[in-house]
Amino acid sequence: SLYREILLSGKYSLLEYKENVFLIKNKNNVKFSNDELKELDEILSNANLNFLPEVWANSINTLPVKKITPKFYSYIEDNKITVKFYNNEKVKDVNLLMISVKEPEIFNIKINNSQSELKCKSKTGKVLIPLDNFPSWLLNENFNEITITAVGNNTDDYNIEFYTRD
């Protein structure tokens, strides 16, 4: 998308004026602070994707994506699945996360300890989450954790895969 290309260019900074936030072009490369990344998440991320990630998951074989295998581990605590990458590895090629659980769920996804949360639903228990929906995922070099809350059902049996856009 357009905002993705603008942010990845490293040529824009945030300018806050009253209740508005603008991206302003700079001549030098820009690094966003963690607070600015959280603010960008709140402004630019789609918070509620409803059943769209389920549609994407069911269409995975026809999408222009490629499965990749970054080094990660995951664990469950308090009905939250936490995914962590080994060696604090920043996996820039990871754009999408596929999660499958045994029963249908409502999913809430937090990335990079952002205040923002992506919400989606599934009747099949399978969703394809666009991690690059969050500017903090795209731009934070120190990121290494994703938290997924699966509301309403036991999440003991799950599968996680990662994809990159072709």
Short mmCIF file of the C-alpha atoms (twelve columns), coordinates in Angstrom:
data_MODEL
# 
_entry.id   MODEL 
# 
loop_
_atom_site.group_PDB 
_atom_site.id 
_atom_site.type_symbol 
_atom_site.label_atom_id 
_atom_site.label_alt_id 
_atom_site.label_comp_id 
_atom_site.label_asym_id 
_atom_site.label_seq_id 
_atom_site.Cartn_x 
_atom_site.Cartn_y 
_atom_site.Cartn_z 
_atom_site.pdbx_PDB_model_num 
ATOM 1   C CA . SER A 1   0.000   0.000   0.000  1 
ATOM 2   C CA . LEU A 2   0.993   3.612   -0.349 1 
ATOM 3   C CA . TYR A 3   1.573   4.280   3.354  1 
ATOM 4   C CA . ARG A 4   3.842   1.220   3.547  1 
ATOM 5   C CA . GLU A 5   6.063   2.549   0.753  1 
ATOM 6   C CA . ILE A 6   6.141   6.037   2.269  1 
ATOM 7   C CA . LEU A 7   7.143   4.726   5.697  1 
ATOM 8   C CA . LEU A 8   9.732   2.299   4.366  1 
ATOM 9   C CA . SER A 9   11.355  5.050   2.311  1 
ATOM 10  C CA . GLY A 10  12.735  6.537   5.540  1 
ATOM 11  C CA . LYS A 11  12.193  10.042  4.170  1 
ATOM 12  C CA . TYR A 12  9.190   11.096  6.259  1 
ATOM 13  C CA . SER A 13  8.804   12.213  9.858  1 
ATOM 14  C CA . LEU A 14  5.767   12.904  12.023 1 
ATOM 15  C CA . LEU A 15  4.454   16.394  12.591 1 
ATOM 16  C CA . GLU A 16  1.690   16.868  15.132 1 
ATOM 17  C CA . TYR A 17  -0.505  19.923  14.863 1 
ATOM 18  C CA . LYS A 18  -3.449  20.259  17.234 1 
ATOM 19  C CA . GLU A 19  -5.433  17.026  16.776 1 
ATOM 20  C CA . ASN A 20  -3.854  16.088  13.443 1 
ATOM 21  C CA . VAL A 21  -0.722  14.143  12.604 1 
ATOM 22  C CA . PHE A 22  1.064   14.583  9.298  1 
ATOM 23  C CA . LEU A 23  3.884   12.755  7.570  1 
ATOM 24  C CA . ILE A 24  6.363   15.386  6.374  1 
ATOM 25  C CA . LYS A 25  9.062   14.664  3.787  1 
ATOM 26  C CA . ASN A 26  12.692  15.083  4.935  1 
ATOM 27  C CA . LYS A 27  15.972  15.106  3.046  1 
ATOM 28  C CA . ASN A 28  17.688  12.844  5.589  1 
ATOM 29  C CA . ASN A 29  16.771  9.336   6.695  1 
ATOM 30  C CA . VAL A 30  14.286  9.288   9.559  1 
ATOM 31  C CA . LYS A 31  14.146  6.887   12.503 1 
ATOM 32  C CA . PHE A 32  10.859  6.843   14.413 1 
ATOM 33  C CA . SER A 33  10.951  6.599   18.200 1 
ATOM 34  C CA . ASN A 34  9.017   3.804   19.917 1 
ATOM 35  C CA . ASP A 35  6.354   6.345   20.933 1 
ATOM 36  C CA . GLU A 36  6.038   7.557   17.333 1 
ATOM 37  C CA . LEU A 37  5.728   3.956   16.113 1 
ATOM 38  C CA . LYS A 38  2.906   3.347   18.581 1 
ATOM 39  C CA . GLU A 39  1.214   6.505   17.370 1 
ATOM 40  C CA . LEU A 40  1.611   5.434   13.746 1 
ATOM 41  C CA . ASP A 41  0.037   2.076   14.653 1 
ATOM 42  C CA . GLU A 42  -2.973  3.852   16.120 1 
ATOM 43  C CA . ILE A 43  -3.348  6.174   13.139 1 
ATOM 44  C CA . LEU A 44  -2.573  3.925   10.165 1 
ATOM 45  C CA . SER A 45  -3.435  0.357   11.175 1 
ATOM 46  C CA . ASN A 46  -6.746  -1.238  10.399 1 
ATOM 47  C CA . ALA A 47  -8.009  -2.198  13.832 1 
ATOM 48  C CA . ASN A 48  -10.830 -4.565  12.912 1 
ATOM 49  C CA . LEU A 49  -10.554 -6.834  9.885  1 
ATOM 50  C CA . ASN A 50  -13.570 -9.007  10.829 1 
ATOM 51  C CA . PHE A 51  -13.607 -12.145 8.624  1 
ATOM 52  C CA . LEU A 52  -11.164 -10.879 5.967  1 
ATOM 53  C CA . PRO A 53  -8.116  -12.755 7.438  1 
ATOM 54  C CA . GLU A 54  -10.169 -15.963 7.296  1 
ATOM 55  C CA . VAL A 55  -10.905 -15.365 3.601  1 
ATOM 56  C CA . TRP A 56  -7.191  -14.754 2.981  1 
ATOM 57  C CA . ALA A 57  -6.288  -17.937 4.886  1 
ATOM 58  C CA . ASN A 58  -8.690  -19.995 2.811  1 
ATOM 59  C CA . SER A 59  -7.230  -18.456 -0.379 1 
ATOM 60  C CA . ILE A 60  -3.566  -18.874 0.557  1 
ATOM 61  C CA . ASN A 61  -2.795  -21.038 -2.489 1 
ATOM 62  C CA . THR A 62  -3.963  -18.310 -4.878 1 
ATOM 63  C CA . LEU A 63  -2.318  -15.318 -3.155 1 
ATOM 64  C CA . PRO A 64  1.038   -13.864 -4.281 1 
ATOM 65  C CA . VAL A 65  2.838   -15.042 -1.141 1 
ATOM 66  C CA . LYS A 66  5.634   -17.451 -0.302 1 
ATOM 67  C CA . LYS A 67  5.960   -19.527 2.876  1 
ATOM 68  C CA . ILE A 68  9.095   -18.816 4.897  1 
ATOM 69  C CA . THR A 69  10.547  -20.423 8.012  1 
ATOM 70  C CA . PRO A 70  12.101  -17.941 10.427 1 
ATOM 71  C CA . LYS A 71  13.494  -19.289 13.696 1 
ATOM 72  C CA . PHE A 72  10.866  -18.800 16.388 1 
ATOM 73  C CA . TYR A 73  9.209   -20.450 19.347 1 
ATOM 74  C CA . SER A 74  5.766   -20.009 20.841 1 
ATOM 75  C CA . TYR A 75  4.049   -20.687 24.131 1 
ATOM 76  C CA . ILE A 76  0.621   -20.314 25.744 1 
ATOM 77  C CA . GLU A 77  -0.062  -18.420 28.936 1 
ATOM 78  C CA . ASP A 78  -3.460  -17.173 30.136 1 
ATOM 79  C CA . ASN A 79  -5.095  -18.047 26.787 1 
ATOM 80  C CA . LYS A 80  -2.497  -15.908 24.978 1 
ATOM 81  C CA . ILE A 81  -0.188  -17.338 22.373 1 
ATOM 82  C CA . THR A 82  3.139   -15.528 22.385 1 
ATOM 83  C CA . VAL A 83  5.445   -15.874 19.391 1 
ATOM 84  C CA . LYS A 84  9.103   -14.921 19.865 1 
ATOM 85  C CA . PHE A 85  11.901  -14.967 17.337 1 
ATOM 86  C CA . TYR A 86  15.277  -16.423 18.326 1 
ATOM 87  C CA . ASN A 87  18.267  -14.149 18.879 1 
ATOM 88  C CA . ASN A 88  16.030  -11.068 18.895 1 
ATOM 89  C CA . GLU A 89  16.001  -11.543 15.152 1 
ATOM 90  C CA . LYS A 90  14.136  -8.865  13.213 1 
ATOM 91  C CA . VAL A 91  12.450  -10.744 10.414 1 
ATOM 92  C CA . LYS A 92  11.748  -8.087  7.800  1 
ATOM 93  C CA . ASP A 93  10.671  -10.666 5.236  1 
ATOM 94  C CA . VAL A 94  7.802   -11.835 7.447  1 
ATOM 95  C CA . ASN A 95  4.696   -9.979  6.304  1 
ATOM 96  C CA . LEU A 96  1.940   -12.430 7.193  1 
ATOM 97  C CA . LEU A 97  1.221   -14.840 10.033 1 
ATOM 98  C CA . MET A 98  -1.091  -17.815 9.522  1 
ATOM 99  C CA . ILE A 99  -2.569  -19.237 12.689 1 
ATOM 100 C CA . SER A 100 -4.838  -22.256 12.880 1 
ATOM 101 C CA . VAL A 101 -6.629  -23.427 15.995 1 
ATOM 102 C CA . LYS A 102 -8.960  -26.350 16.551 1 
ATOM 103 C CA . GLU A 103 -12.136 -24.323 17.001 1 
ATOM 104 C CA . PRO A 104 -13.425 -21.013 15.639 1 
ATOM 105 C CA . GLU A 105 -12.083 -17.993 17.486 1 
ATOM 106 C CA . ILE A 106 -12.042 -14.260 17.810 1 
ATOM 107 C CA . PHE A 107 -8.431  -13.167 17.533 1 
ATOM 108 C CA . ASN A 108 -6.807  -10.077 19.032 1 
ATOM 109 C CA . ILE A 109 -3.241  -9.504  17.869 1 
ATOM 110 C CA . LYS A 110 -0.733  -7.148  19.498 1 
ATOM 111 C CA . ILE A 111 2.541   -6.468  17.790 1 
ATOM 112 C CA . ASN A 112 5.626   -4.836  19.224 1 
ATOM 113 C CA . ASN A 113 3.899   -4.008  22.518 1 
ATOM 114 C CA . SER A 114 1.848   -1.452  20.635 1 
ATOM 115 C CA . GLN A 115 -1.223  0.068   22.231 1 
ATOM 116 C CA . SER A 116 -3.033  -0.892  19.027 1 
ATOM 117 C CA . GLU A 117 -4.623  -4.256  18.553 1 
ATOM 118 C CA . LEU A 118 -5.791  -5.967  15.388 1 
ATOM 119 C CA . LYS A 119 -9.063  -7.854  15.760 1 
ATOM 120 C CA . CYS A 120 -10.475 -10.515 13.466 1 
ATOM 121 C CA . LYS A 121 -12.929 -13.400 13.535 1 
ATOM 122 C CA . SER A 122 -12.966 -16.918 12.169 1 
ATOM 123 C CA . LYS A 123 -15.623 -19.590 11.766 1 
ATOM 124 C CA . THR A 124 -12.989 -22.145 10.741 1 
ATOM 125 C CA . GLY A 125 -10.285 -21.276 13.287 1 
ATOM 126 C CA . LYS A 126 -7.809  -20.286 10.582 1 
ATOM 127 C CA . VAL A 127 -6.676  -16.714 9.789  1 
ATOM 128 C CA . LEU A 128 -3.927  -15.002 7.792  1 
ATOM 129 C CA . ILE A 129 -2.830  -11.884 9.690  1 
ATOM 130 C CA . PRO A 130 -1.109  -9.005  7.857  1 
ATOM 131 C CA . LEU A 131 1.674   -8.145  10.293 1 
ATOM 132 C CA . ASP A 132 2.758   -5.316  8.030  1 
ATOM 133 C CA . ASN A 133 -0.578  -3.665  8.830  1 
ATOM 134 C CA . PHE A 134 1.378   -2.239  11.784 1 
ATOM 135 C CA . PRO A 135 4.025   0.428   11.049 1 
ATOM 136 C CA . SER A 136 5.805   -0.726  14.215 1 
ATOM 137 C CA . TRP A 137 6.350   -4.122  12.566 1 
ATOM 138 C CA . LEU A 138 7.756   -2.527  9.432  1 
ATOM 139 C CA . LEU A 139 10.042  -0.002  11.089 1 
ATOM 140 C CA . ASN A 140 11.193  -1.221  14.499 1 
ATOM 141 C CA . GLU A 141 14.588  -2.902  14.291 1 
ATOM 142 C CA . ASN A 142 14.334  -4.370  17.817 1 
ATOM 143 C CA . PHE A 143 10.997  -6.100  17.458 1 
ATOM 144 C CA . ASN A 144 10.781  -9.814  18.222 1 
ATOM 145 C CA . GLU A 145 7.374   -10.617 19.742 1 
ATOM 146 C CA . ILE A 146 3.746   -11.104 18.700 1 
ATOM 147 C CA . THR A 147 0.943   -11.742 21.183 1 
ATOM 148 C CA . ILE A 148 -2.266  -13.420 20.020 1 
ATOM 149 C CA . THR A 149 -5.285  -13.640 22.280 1 
ATOM 150 C CA . ALA A 150 -7.785  -16.225 21.119 1 
ATOM 151 C CA . VAL A 151 -11.073 -15.296 22.774 1 
ATOM 152 C CA . GLY A 152 -13.641 -17.878 23.768 1 
ATOM 153 C CA . ASN A 153 -11.912 -21.202 23.261 1 
ATOM 154 C CA . ASN A 154 -8.972  -23.247 24.472 1 
ATOM 155 C CA . THR A 155 -5.891  -22.560 22.365 1 
ATOM 156 C CA . ASP A 156 -3.793  -25.571 23.389 1 
ATOM 157 C CA . ASP A 157 -3.822  -27.011 19.872 1 
ATOM 158 C CA . TYR A 158 -2.550  -24.474 17.320 1 
ATOM 159 C CA . ASN A 159 -0.286  -24.156 14.304 1 
ATOM 160 C CA . ILE A 160 1.687   -21.084 13.174 1 
ATOM 161 C CA . GLU A 161 3.196   -20.395 9.734  1 
ATOM 162 C CA . PHE A 162 4.810   -17.292 8.235  1 
ATOM 163 C CA . TYR A 163 4.642   -15.851 4.719  1 
ATOM 164 C CA . THR A 164 6.251   -13.079 2.738  1 
ATOM 165 C CA . ARG A 165 4.649   -11.159 -0.091 1 
ATOM 166 C CA . ASP A 166 5.933   -12.014 -3.585 1 
# 
